[in-house]
């Protein structure tokens, strides 16, 4: 049984890496089977359709983010430090071979994604945006943030800036992410 769990996790990990590198439409089960040296049938055993695999990747990422957000709250981390940590999530993609974050990869392919994946993508993105909006709102109430406008609008500015910077790094240089992150912090009043 442990072997099946490990194989399933390896499939998910490999597929997620391929999705972040190439987008959902840029990889197939053959790419996964070659990378893991397994047969396509092994992948189909765990994920009968590519849609099933895509949904599992998004659901896992949503749970991972929710766990991370709960940890930030439970440890009593200052709002400004939580925002820095949020920015670092995006920076990891720059540091990891200039990958695109999952939200960016899914949003780019959104119109071609199966309906089930579109729904999960909306849930994933809205989960992150609600968290960020709440963080900005509470941080401003406590005097840690000083930005103009609504927290919801600023949350979109922050996430879109970071996501766009990750994509821009692919054709420019990593320093563009650093300058964007500094600008986001400055616009937030840090």
N, C-alpha and C positions, 0 to 999 in steps of 0.2 A: 504494500500500500504506500509506503514511504517513497518508493521509486516513482509511483504515479504522481504523487504530490510534487516531487522535485521536478519531474518532467513537465508537468503543467506549469509550474512556476518558471522554469527555463523557457518554455514556449512564450509565456506572457512577457517575460523580461526581454527576450530577443525580439518579439513582435513590437513591443513598445519602443525599443531602440531603433528599429527599422522605421517605425512610424515617425519618430522624432527626426530622423535623418532624411527620409524620403517622402513622407506623407502617407496617408492611408492607401492611396492608389498606386504608390510606388514600390510596393512589395507584395509578394505572394507566399503561399504556403511552401513553395519550392525554396524560396530564399531562407525561410525559417528552418526547413528540414536540412538544407545544406549547412547552415551555420551550426546546427546542433548535431549533425550527422545521424539523423533519424529519418524514418520514412514519413511521407505525407499522411499515411494512415494513422500514425501516432498523434499527429496534430488533430486530425478529424475525430479521433476518439474523444479528445477533450473539448474540442470546438468544432462541431459538425460543419458550420458555415463560417466564413470570414467575419460576417456580421457578429456572430457569437463571440469571436475573439475580440473584435473591436469594442463591443459593449463591455466585456470583462476588463479590458484595459482601462476604459473610462471609469467604470465603477471602482476599480482598485485605486485609481488616481484620486477620485473623489474622497474615498475613505482615508487615503493617505493624507490628503489636505486637511480633512476634518480632524484627524488625530493630531496633526501638527498644530492646528489652531487651538485645540483643547489644551495641548501642552503649553502653548504660549500663555494662555489664560491661567491655567492651574499653577504655573510657576511665578505668576505675578510680575511678569516682565513688563517694563515700561512700554507705553504705546509707541514712543519713538524707536525703541529697540525692536519692537515687533515689526514696525515698518521696515527697518533695516534688514531684519531677518527675512521678511517677505521679498525684498529686493534681492537678497542673496539666493533665494530659490531660483530666480531667473538667471542670476550670474552663473550658477552651476551649469546651465546649458551652454553658456559661452565657453566655460572652462572645459566642458566635456565634448570637445570636437565640433564646436559651433553648431550644436543641435538647436532645433526650434522647440519651444515649450509645447506641451501637449495641447493646451488651448489654442495656440497659434497654428499648430499643424492641423487640428480638427476644423478650426474656423476657415482656414484656407481651402480645405476640401469639402466644406459643409454642404454645398449644393449637390455634391455627388455621393454623399454618405447615405447609407440606408436609413430609413425613418427611425428605427430603434436607436441608432447611433446619434442621429440628430437630437433626439429627445434626451439622451444621456449627456450629450455635449452641452445642451442648454442647462441642464441641472448642474453639471460640473462648473460651468462658467458662472452661473448665478450664485452658486455656493461660495465661490471665491469673491465675487463682487459684493455679496451681502456682508461677508466677513470684513472685507476692506472698508466698505462704507461704515460699518459699525465701529471699526477701529479708528477711523478718521473722525467720526462724530464724537466718540468718547474721548479721544485724545485732545480734540479741540476744547471740549467742555472742561477738561483738566488743565488746560493751558499749555499742553505740550506741542500742539500744532497751531499754526496761525496761517490759514489759507482763506481765500475769498470764495464765495459761492457755496453751493450745497455739497455736503459730504458725498452724496451719490455721484455728482458730476466730477468731483475731484478723484473719486475712486476710479472712474472710467479713464480720466487723464493719466493717473498713475499706472494702471494696468496696461493701457494701450501704449504708453510711452515705453515701458519696460519690454513689452512684447515686440513692439516695432524695432526697438534697439537690438534685440536678439536677432531679428531677421536682417537688419542692416549690417550687423557684424559679419555675416556670411560674405558680403561683397566689399566691405571696407576693412576695418580693423577692430580688435577687441576694445581699444580705448573709447570707441564711440559708445559702448555700453556704460563704461565708467562715467563718462561725461553726462550721459542721460540720467544715470542714477543720481549723480550729484545735483543735477538740475531738478529732478523730482523732489529730492529732499529740500532743496532751497525753496521751491514753490509751495512746499508743505509747511514752511516756516522753521526749518531746522538748519 
